[in-house]
Amino acid sequence: GFTYGDLDTHDGVCRVLCRHAGVHVLAVDYRLAPEHPFPAAVDDARAALSWAFANASRIGADPARIGVGGDSAGGNLAAVVSRLAARDGGPAPALQLLIYPATDMTTRHRSRDLFAEGFLLTESEMDWFEDNYLGVERTSSNDPRASPLLAEDLSGLPPAFVVTAAFDPLRDEGEAYAKALEEAGTPATLRRFPGFIHGFVNAAGVSRTARDAVVEIAGVTRAMFFST
């Protein structure tokens, strides 16, 4: 939620992706709100992508196969950075992996009401996260760097793999983003995992079902990376 989480909280899922997708994973410890509100996290994500392109050969990576990805807030940042890179005409990612991404901070999508309580991520928590990130006035909520679903042009972006969870308040806005990409001509693969709640990738270390899901995500990511 742009507010907590760090390299340690996501080390496990990064390791599974690294192993099963057969890729290098560069984890980004971006600045957190409220100490560093919007757009600090966006700036850090863009800087990390620029660093990856500039240093690809040094870390043994293929600059033609650099992707971006993340879950929840990280999925938001990956979507935003993908669009900004394409817009600016510089090196653009080869793919975007968006795991239950936050894509719209202006609209209450149906899943947000359906799963407002009792499914780990609650309505009050989402309000708190958004207040921390955007400020209580939320004057930037309609900025496409905060709400990528609101971007006027989603064409020409890297192919996307969008992952959602069946019982996640963010489910519908993630799926709406996948649809918007497709309608703009950007290839988008959508996978809704049944029976899961928000944050399930972080349960890969304690749940075989969650681990199997992350392994599947890694497999699709690998196939997208190496299909060309």
DOGU-95861 format. One record per residue (C-alpha): residue number from 1; residue in three letters; x, y, z. Coordinates in steps of 0.1 Angstrom, whole numbers, plus 5000, padded with zeros to 4 digits. Last residue first. Layout:
<site><num>NUM</num><residu>ala</residu><u>X</u><v>Y</v><w>Z</w></site>
...
This chain:
<site><num>228</num><residu>thr</residu><u>5107</u><v>4858</v><w>4709</w></site>
<site><num>227</num><residu>ser</residu><u>5088</u><v>4836</v><w>4732</w></site>
<site><num>226</num><residu>phe</residu><u>5115</u><v>4839</v><w>4759</w></site>
<site><num>225</num><residu>phe</residu><u>5101</u><v>4866</v><w>4781</w></site>
<site><num>224</num><residu>met</residu><u>5065</u><v>4857</v><w>4777</w></site>
<site><num>223</num><residu>ala</residu><u>5072</u><v>4820</v><w>4784</w></site>
<site><num>222</num><residu>arg</residu><u>5093</u><v>4830</v><w>4815</w></site>
<site><num>221</num><residu>thr</residu><u>5065</u><v>4852</v><w>4828</w></site>
<site><num>220</num><residu>val</residu><u>5040</u><v>4824</v><w>4823</w></site>
<site><num>219</num><residu>gly</residu><u>5062</u><v>4800</v><w>4842</w></site>
<site><num>218</num><residu>ala</residu><u>5068</u><v>4825</v><w>4870</w></site>
<site><num>217</num><residu>ile</residu><u>5031</u><v>4830</v><w>4874</w></site>
<site><num>216</num><residu>glu</residu><u>5026</u><v>4792</v><w>4876</w></site>
<site><num>215</num><residu>val</residu><u>5054</u><v>4790</v><w>4902</w></site>
<site><num>214</num><residu>val</residu><u>5036</u><v>4818</v><w>4922</w></site>
<site><num>213</num><residu>ala</residu><u>5003</u><v>4798</v><w>4920</w></site>
<site><num>212</num><residu>asp</residu><u>5020</u><v>4766</v><w>4931</w></site>
<site><num>211</num><residu>arg</residu><u>5035</u><v>4785</v><w>4960</w></site>
<site><num>210</num><residu>ala</residu><u>5001</u><v>4797</v><w>4970</w></site>
<site><num>209</num><residu>thr</residu><u>4987</u><v>4762</v><w>4970</w></site>
<site><num>208</num><residu>arg</residu><u>5017</u><v>4749</v><w>4989</w></site>
<site><num>207</num><residu>ser</residu><u>5011</u><v>4775</v><w>5016</w></site>
<site><num>206</num><residu>val</residu><u>5038</u><v>4786</v><w>5041</w></site>
<site><num>205</num><residu>gly</residu><u>5066</u><v>4800</v><w>5019</w></site>
<site><num>204</num><residu>ala</residu><u>5042</u><v>4810</v><w>4991</w></site>
<site><num>203</num><residu>ala</residu><u>5021</u><v>4831</v><w>5015</w></site>
<site><num>202</num><residu>asn</residu><u>5036</u><v>4863</v><w>5001</w></site>
<site><num>201</num><residu>val</residu><u>5021</u><v>4856</v><w>4967</w></site>
<site><num>200</num><residu>phe</residu><u>4986</u><v>4856</v><w>4984</w></site>
<site><num>199</num><residu>gly</residu><u>4986</u><v>4893</v><w>4992</w></site>
<site><num>198</num><residu>his</residu><u>4950</u><v>4899</v><w>4983</w></site>
<site><num>197</num><residu>ile</residu><u>4928</u><v>4868</v><w>4987</w></site>
<site><num>196</num><residu>phe</residu><u>4928</u><v>4835</v><w>4969</w></site>
<site><num>195</num><residu>gly</residu><u>4900</u><v>4810</v><w>4962</w></site>
<site><num>194</num><residu>pro</residu><u>4902</u><v>4813</v><w>4924</w></site>
<site><num>193</num><residu>phe</residu><u>4933</u><v>4828</v><w>4907</w></site>
<site><num>192</num><residu>arg</residu><u>4923</u><v>4853</v><w>4880</w></site>
<site><num>191</num><residu>arg</residu><u>4947</u><v>4852</v><w>4851</w></site>
<site><num>190</num><residu>leu</residu><u>4947</u><v>4879</v><w>4825</w></site>
<site><num>189</num><residu>thr</residu><u>4970</u><v>4881</v><w>4795</w></site>
<site><num>188</num><residu>ala</residu><u>4974</u><v>4915</v><w>4779</w></site>
<site><num>187</num><residu>pro</residu><u>4987</u><v>4925</v><w>4745</w></site>
<site><num>186</num><residu>thr</residu><u>4985</u><v>4963</v><w>4740</w></site>
<site><num>185</num><residu>gly</residu><u>4960</u><v>4972</v><w>4713</w></site>
<site><num>184</num><residu>ala</residu><u>4942</u><v>4999</v><w>4733</w></site>
<site><num>183</num><residu>glu</residu><u>4912</u><v>4976</v><w>4739</w></site>
<site><num>182</num><residu>glu</residu><u>4936</u><v>4950</v><w>4752</w></site>
<site><num>181</num><residu>leu</residu><u>4952</u><v>4975</v><w>4776</w></site>
<site><num>180</num><residu>ala</residu><u>4918</u><v>4986</v><w>4788</w></site>
<site><num>179</num><residu>lys</residu><u>4907</u><v>4950</v><w>4794</w></site>
<site><num>178</num><residu>ala</residu><u>4938</u><v>4943</v><w>4815</w></site>
<site><num>177</num><residu>tyr</residu><u>4932</u><v>4976</v><w>4835</w></site>
<site><num>176</num><residu>ala</residu><u>4896</u><v>4966</v><w>4841</w></site>
<site><num>175</num><residu>glu</residu><u>4908</u><v>4933</v><w>4855</w></site>
<site><num>174</num><residu>gly</residu><u>4931</u><v>4950</v><w>4880</w></site>
<site><num>173</num><residu>glu</residu><u>4903</u><v>4974</v><w>4889</w></site>
<site><num>172</num><residu>asp</residu><u>4879</u><v>4944</v><w>4894</w></site>
<site><num>171</num><residu>arg</residu><u>4903</u><v>4925</v><w>4917</w></site>
<site><num>170</num><residu>leu</residu><u>4914</u><v>4953</v><w>4940</w></site>
<site><num>169</num><residu>pro</residu><u>4890</u><v>4943</v><w>4968</w></site>
<site><num>168</num><residu>asp</residu><u>4905</u><v>4907</v><w>4965</w></site>
<site><num>167</num><residu>phe</residu><u>4884</u><v>4875</v><w>4968</w></site>
<site><num>166</num><residu>ala</residu><u>4891</u><v>4861</v><w>4933</w></site>
<site><num>165</num><residu>ala</residu><u>4927</u><v>4871</v><w>4932</w></site>
<site><num>164</num><residu>thr</residu><u>4941</u><v>4890</v><w>4902</w></site>
<site><num>163</num><residu>val</residu><u>4972</u><v>4885</v><w>4879</w></site>
<site><num>162</num><residu>val</residu><u>4978</u><v>4907</v><w>4849</w></site>
<site><num>161</num><residu>phe</residu><u>5005</u><v>4896</v><w>4824</w></site>
<site><num>160</num><residu>ala</residu><u>5012</u><v>4926</v><w>4802</w></site>
<site><num>159</num><residu>pro</residu><u>5028</u><v>4930</v><w>4768</w></site>
<site><num>158</num><residu>pro</residu><u>5048</u><v>4962</v><w>4768</w></site>
<site><num>157</num><residu>leu</residu><u>5030</u><v>4994</v><w>4759</w></site>
<site><num>156</num><residu>gly</residu><u>5022</u><v>5007</v><w>4724</w></site>
<site><num>155</num><residu>ser</residu><u>4987</u><v>5018</v><w>4733</w></site>
<site><num>154</num><residu>leu</residu><u>4975</u><v>5028</v><w>4768</w></site>
<site><num>153</num><residu>asp</residu><u>4966</u><v>5063</v><w>4758</w></site>
<site><num>152</num><residu>glu</residu><u>4943</u><v>5085</v><w>4780</w></site>
<site><num>151</num><residu>ala</residu><u>4957</u><v>5072</v><w>4813</w></site>
<site><num>150</num><residu>leu</residu><u>4929</u><v>5067</v><w>4838</w></site>
<site><num>149</num><residu>leu</residu><u>4936</u><v>5030</v><w>4845</w></site>
<site><num>148</num><residu>pro</residu><u>4971</u><v>5041</v><w>4856</w></site>
<site><num>147</num><residu>ser</residu><u>4957</u><v>5058</v><w>4887</w></site>
<site><num>146</num><residu>ala</residu><u>4987</u><v>5073</v><w>4906</w></site>
<site><num>145</num><residu>arg</residu><u>5009</u><v>5082</v><w>4876</w></site>
<site><num>144</num><residu>pro</residu><u>4976</u><v>5086</v><w>4857</w></site>
<site><num>143</num><residu>asp</residu><u>4968</u><v>5116</v><w>4879</w></site>
<site><num>142</num><residu>asn</residu><u>4932</u><v>5113</v><w>4889</w></site>
<site><num>141</num><residu>ser</residu><u>4941</u><v>5106</v><w>4926</w></site>
<site><num>140</num><residu>ser</residu><u>4964</u><v>5136</v><w>4927</w></site>
<site><num>139</num><residu>thr</residu><u>4942</u><v>5159</v><w>4948</w></site>
<site><num>138</num><residu>arg</residu><u>4938</u><v>5131</v><w>4973</w></site>
<site><num>137</num><residu>glu</residu><u>4927</u><v>5157</v><w>5000</w></site>
<site><num>136</num><residu>val</residu><u>4940</u><v>5133</v><w>5027</w></site>
<site><num>135</num><residu>gly</residu><u>4974</u><v>5131</v><w>5011</w></site>
<site><num>134</num><residu>leu</residu><u>4982</u><v>5110</v><w>4981</w></site>
<site><num>133</num><residu>tyr</residu><u>5003</u><v>5081</v><w>4996</w></site>
<site><num>132</num><residu>asn</residu><u>4993</u><v>5083</v><w>5032</w></site>
<site><num>131</num><residu>asp</residu><u>4956</u><v>5090</v><w>5024</w></site>
<site><num>130</num><residu>glu</residu><u>4957</u><v>5062</v><w>4998</w></site>
<site><num>129</num><residu>phe</residu><u>4971</u><v>5037</v><w>5024</w></site>
<site><num>128</num><residu>trp</residu><u>4946</u><v>5048</v><w>5050</w></site>
<site><num>127</num><residu>asp</residu><u>4916</u><v>5045</v><w>5027</w></site>
<site><num>126</num><residu>met</residu><u>4928</u><v>5010</v><w>5017</w></site>
<site><num>125</num><residu>glu</residu><u>4932</u><v>5000</v><w>5053</w></site>
<site><num>124</num><residu>ser</residu><u>4897</u><v>5012</v><w>5061</w></site>
<site><num>123</num><residu>glu</residu><u>4883</u><v>4992</v><w>5032</w></site>
<site><num>122</num><residu>thr</residu><u>4900</u><v>4960</v><w>5043</w></site>
<site><num>121</num><residu>leu</residu><u>4928</u><v>4939</v><w>5029</w></site>
<site><num>120</num><residu>leu</residu><u>4927</u><v>4906</v><w>5048</w></site>
<site><num>119</num><residu>phe</residu><u>4895</u><v>4893</v><w>5033</w></site>
<site><num>118</num><residu>gly</residu><u>4870</u><v>4899</v><w>5061</w></site>
<site><num>117</num><residu>glu</residu><u>4858</u><v>4934</v><w>5052</w></site>
<site><num>116</num><residu>ala</residu><u>4855</u><v>4954</v><w>5020</w></site>
<site><num>115</num><residu>phe</residu><u>4853</u><v>4923</v><w>4998</w></site>
<site><num>114</num><residu>leu</residu><u>4821</u><v>4929</v><w>4979</w></site>
<site><num>113</num><residu>asp</residu><u>4824</u><v>4967</v><w>4981</w></site>
<site><num>112</num><residu>arg</residu><u>4859</u><v>4968</v><w>4966</w></site>
<site><num>111</num><residu>ser</residu><u>4849</u><v>4941</v><w>4942</w></site>
<site><num>110</num><residu>arg</residu><u>4823</u><v>4964</v><w>4927</w></site>
<site><num>109</num><residu>his</residu><u>4848</u><v>4992</v><w>4918</w></site>
<site><num>108</num><residu>arg</residu><u>4849</u><v>5022</v><w>4940</w></site>
<site><num>107</num><residu>thr</residu><u>4864</u><v>5048</v><w>4916</w></site>
<site><num>106</num><residu>thr</residu><u>4891</u><v>5074</v><w>4920</w></site>
<site><num>105</num><residu>met</residu><u>4922</u><v>5055</v><w>4932</w></site>
<site><num>104</num><residu>asp</residu><u>4923</u><v>5033</v><w>4901</w></site>
<site><num>103</num><residu>thr</residu><u>4951</u><v>5009</v><w>4891</w></site>
<site><num>102</num><residu>ala</residu><u>4961</u><v>4990</v><w>4923</w></site>
<site><num>101</num><residu>pro</residu><u>4977</u><v>4959</v><w>4909</w></site>
<site><num>100</num><residu>tyr</residu><u>4967</u><v>4923</v><w>4918</w></site>
<site><num>99</num><residu>ile</residu><u>5000</u><v>4911</v><w>4904</w></site>
<site><num>98</num><residu>leu</residu><u>5011</u><v>4931</v><w>4874</w></site>
<site><num>97</num><residu>leu</residu><u>5040</u><v>4916</v><w>4854</w></site>
<site><num>96</num><residu>gln</residu><u>5050</u><v>4940</v><w>4827</w></site>
<site><num>95</num><residu>leu</residu><u>5070</u><v>4930</v><w>4796</w></site>
<site><num>94</num><residu>ala</residu><u>5099</u><v>4940</v><w>4774</w></site>
<site><num>93</num><residu>pro</residu><u>5105</u><v>4972</v><w>4794</w></site>
<site><num>92</num><residu>ala</residu><u>5110</u><v>5004</v><w>4775</w></site>
<site><num>91</num><residu>pro</residu><u>5143</u><v>5021</v><w>4766</w></site>
<site><num>90</num><residu>gly</residu><u>5136</u><v>5058</v><w>4760</w></site>
<site><num>89</num><residu>gly</residu><u>5107</u><v>5073</v><w>4740</w></site>
<site><num>88</num><residu>asp</residu><u>5093</u><v>5092</v><w>4769</w></site>
<site><num>87</num><residu>arg</residu><u>5058</u><v>5078</v><w>4764</w></site>
<site><num>86</num><residu>ala</residu><u>5070</u><v>5042</v><w>4764</w></site>
<site><num>85</num><residu>ala</residu><u>5090</u><v>5047</v><w>4796</w></site>
<site><num>84</num><residu>leu</residu><u>5061</u><v>5065</v><w>4812</w></site>
<site><num>83</num><residu>arg</residu><u>5036</u><v>5037</v><w>4803</w></site>
<site><num>82</num><residu>ser</residu><u>5058</u><v>5009</v><w>4817</w></site>
<site><num>81</num><residu>val</residu><u>5066</u><v>5030</v><w>4848</w></site>
<site><num>80</num><residu>val</residu><u>5030</u><v>5034</v><w>4856</w></site>
<site><num>79</num><residu>ala</residu><u>5021</u><v>4997</v><w>4852</w></site>
<site><num>78</num><residu>ala</residu><u>5051</u><v>4987</v><w>4873</w></site>
<site><num>77</num><residu>leu</residu><u>5043</u><v>5013</v><w>4899</w></site>
<site><num>76</num><residu>asn</residu><u>5007</u><v>5000</v><w>4903</w></site>
<site><num>75</num><residu>gly</residu><u>5019</u><v>4964</v><w>4904</w></site>
<site><num>74</num><residu>gly</residu><u>5043</u><v>4975</v><w>4932</w></site>
<site><num>73</num><residu>ala</residu><u>5013</u><v>4990</v><w>4951</w></site>
<site><num>72</num><residu>ser</residu><u>4996</u><v>4956</v><w>4948</w></site>
<site><num>71</num><residu>asp</residu><u>5022</u><v>4932</v><w>4935</w></site>
<site><num>70</num><residu>gly</residu><u>5052</u><v>4940</v><w>4913</w></site>
<site><num>69</num><residu>gly</residu><u>5067</u><v>4938</v><w>4879</w></site>
<site><num>68</num><residu>val</residu><u>5090</u><v>4953</v><w>4853</w></site>
<site><num>67</num><residu>gly</residu><u>5107</u><v>4936</v><w>4824</w></site>
<site><num>66</num><residu>ile</residu><u>5142</u><v>4937</v><w>4810</w></site>
<site><num>65</num><residu>arg</residu><u>5146</u><v>4913</v><w>4780</w></site>
<site><num>64</num><residu>ala</residu><u>5164</u><v>4933</v><w>4754</w></site>
<site><num>63</num><residu>pro</residu><u>5189</u><v>4945</v><w>4780</w></site>
<site><num>62</num><residu>asp</residu><u>5199</u><v>4909</v><w>4786</w></site>
<site><num>61</num><residu>ala</residu><u>5212</u><v>4905</v><w>4821</w></site>
<site><num>60</num><residu>gly</residu><u>5246</u><v>4895</v><w>4834</w></site>
<site><num>59</num><residu>ile</residu><u>5248</u><v>4921</v><w>4861</w></site>
<site><num>58</num><residu>arg</residu><u>5273</u><v>4943</v><w>4843</w></site>
<site><num>57</num><residu>ser</residu><u>5256</u><v>4938</v><w>4810</w></site>
<site><num>56</num><residu>ala</residu><u>5223</u><v>4952</v><w>4824</w></site>
<site><num>55</num><residu>asn</residu><u>5239</u><v>4982</v><w>4841</w></site>
<site><num>54</num><residu>ala</residu><u>5224</u><v>5011</v><w>4821</w></site>
<site><num>53</num><residu>phe</residu><u>5191</u><v>4993</v><w>4814</w></site>
<site><num>52</num><residu>ala</residu><u>5187</u><v>4983</v><w>4851</w></site>
<site><num>51</num><residu>trp</residu><u>5197</u><v>5018</v><w>4863</w></site>
<site><num>50</num><residu>ser</residu><u>5170</u><v>5034</v><w>4841</w></site>
<site><num>49</num><residu>leu</residu><u>5144</u><v>5009</v><w>4856</w></site>
<site><num>48</num><residu>ala</residu><u>5155</u><v>5017</v><w>4891</w></site>
<site><num>47</num><residu>ala</residu><u>5153</u><v>5055</v><w>4885</w></site>
<site><num>46</num><residu>arg</residu><u>5117</u><v>5050</v><w>4871</w></site>
<site><num>45</num><residu>ala</residu><u>5108</u><v>5031</v><w>4902</w></site>
<site><num>44</num><residu>asp</residu><u>5123</u><v>5057</v><w>4925</w></site>
<site><num>43</num><residu>asp</residu><u>5104</u><v>5085</v><w>4907</w></site>
<site><num>42</num><residu>val</residu><u>5072</u><v>5066</v><w>4910</w></site>
<site><num>41</num><residu>ala</residu><u>5077</u><v>5060</v><w>4947</w></site>
<site><num>40</num><residu>ala</residu><u>5084</u><v>5097</v><w>4953</w></site>
<site><num>39</num><residu>pro</residu><u>5052</u><v>5108</v><w>4934</w></site>
<site><num>38</num><residu>phe</residu><u>5034</u><v>5106</v><w>4957</w></site>
<site><num>37</num><residu>pro</residu><u>5043</u><v>5108</v><w>4994</w></site>
<site><num>36</num><residu>his</residu><u>5077</u><v>5103</v><w>5011</w></site>
<site><num>35</num><residu>glu</residu><u>5072</u><v>5103</v><w>5048</w></site>
<site><num>34</num><residu>pro</residu><u>5036</u><v>5092</v><w>5043</w></site>
<site><num>33</num><residu>ala</residu><u>5046</u><v>5072</v><w>5023</w></site>
<site><num>32</num><residu>leu</residu><u>5075</u><v>5049</v><w>5014</w></site>
<site><num>31</num><residu>arg</residu><u>5107</u><v>5053</v><w>4994</w></site>
<site><num>30</num><residu>tyr</residu><u>5115</u><v>5025</v><w>4970</w></site>
<site><num>29</num><residu>asp</residu><u>5134</u><v>4994</v><w>4980</w></site>
<site><num>28</num><residu>val</residu><u>5136</u><v>4979</v><w>4945</w></site>
<site><num>27</num><residu>ala</residu><u>5142</u><v>4942</v><w>4940</w></site>
<site><num>26</num><residu>leu</residu><u>5162</u><v>4933</v><w>4909</w></site>
<site><num>25</num><residu>val</residu><u>5153</u><v>4898</v><w>4898</w></site>
<site><num>24</num><residu>his</residu><u>5175</u><v>4879</v><w>4873</w></site>
<site><num>23</num><residu>val</residu><u>5155</u><v>4855</v><w>4853</w></site>
<site><num>22</num><residu>gly</residu><u>5149</u><v>4817</v><w>4850</w></site>
<site><num>21</num><residu>ala</residu><u>5112</u><v>4821</v><w>4856</w></site>
<site><num>20</num><residu>his</residu><u>5112</u><v>4793</v><w>4882</w></site>
<site><num>19</num><residu>arg</residu><u>5143</u><v>4803</v><w>4901</w></site>
<site><num>18</num><residu>cys</residu><u>5140</u><v>4841</v><w>4900</w></site>
<site><num>17</num><residu>leu</residu><u>5103</u><v>4841</v><w>4905</w></site>
<site><num>16</num><residu>val</residu><u>5106</u><v>4818</v><w>4936</w></site>
<site><num>15</num><residu>arg</residu><u>5134</u><v>4840</v><w>4949</w></site>
<site><num>14</num><residu>cys</residu><u>5114</u><v>4872</v><w>4944</w></site>
<site><num>13</num><residu>val</residu><u>5085</u><v>4856</v><w>4962</w></site>
<site><num>12</num><residu>gly</residu><u>5106</u><v>4849</v><w>4992</w></site>
<site><num>11</num><residu>asp</residu><u>5124</u><v>4883</v><w>4994</w></site>
<site><num>10</num><residu>his</residu><u>5092</u><v>4902</v><w>4993</w></site>
<site><num>9</num><residu>thr</residu><u>5089</u><v>4911</v><w>5030</w></site>
<site><num>8</num><residu>asp</residu><u>5127</u><v>4914</v><w>5033</w></site>
<site><num>7</num><residu>leu</residu><u>5132</u><v>4939</v><w>5005</w></site>
<site><num>6</num><residu>asp</residu><u>5105</u><v>4962</v><w>5020</w></site>
<site><num>5</num><residu>gly</residu><u>5069</u><v>4965</v><w>5029</w></site>
<site><num>4</num><residu>tyr</residu><u>5051</u><v>4994</v><w>5043</w></site>
<site><num>3</num><residu>thr</residu><u>5033</u><v>5026</v><w>5032</w></site>
<site><num>2</num><residu>phe</residu><u>5029</u><v>5024</v><w>4994</w></site>
<site><num>1</num><residu>gly</residu><u>5000</u><v>5000</v><w>5000</w></site>
